[in-house]
Amino acid sequence: MNKPSINIQDGFLFQSLKDGRPMSLELITGKRLDGRIRRFDRFAVVVETGGREVLIYKHAIATIAPAES
């Protein structure tokens, strides 16, 4: 019997989306974006930052964490 696969990434992103809390995304280039996650799918995340929505491909993200207050 196969175990269902657990997708930690989707759970983490969904919870931050549901809570509406500010998140900090560090890209592989070293650039940091602070904002709220608005949508995500298998390949990309949409973050609202600076009054606009930005599409970021997941392969370009190094880390995601709650933003420091």
Secondary structure in CASP SS format (residue, H / E / C, confidence):
PFRMAT SS
TARGET T0000
AUTHOR 0000-0000-0000
METHOD secondary structure of the structure
MODEL  1
M C 1.00
N C 1.00
K C 1.00
P C 1.00
S C 1.00
I C 1.00
N C 1.00
I H 1.00
Q H 1.00
D H 1.00
G H 1.00
F H 1.00
L H 1.00
F H 1.00
Q H 1.00
S H 1.00
L H 1.00
K H 1.00
D H 1.00
G C 1.00
R C 1.00
P C 1.00
M E 1.00
S E 1.00
L E 1.00
E E 1.00
L E 1.00
I C 1.00
T C 1.00
G C 1.00
K C 1.00
R E 1.00
L E 1.00
D E 1.00
G E 1.00
R E 1.00
I E 1.00
R E 1.00
R E 1.00
F E 1.00
D C 1.00
R C 1.00
F C 1.00
A E 1.00
V E 1.00
V E 1.00
V E 1.00
E E 1.00
T E 1.00
G C 1.00
G C 1.00
R E 1.00
E E 1.00
V E 1.00
L E 1.00
I E 1.00
Y E 1.00
K H 1.00
H H 1.00
A H 1.00
I E 1.00
A E 1.00
T E 1.00
I E 1.00
A E 1.00
P E 1.00
A C 1.00
E C 1.00
S C 1.00
END
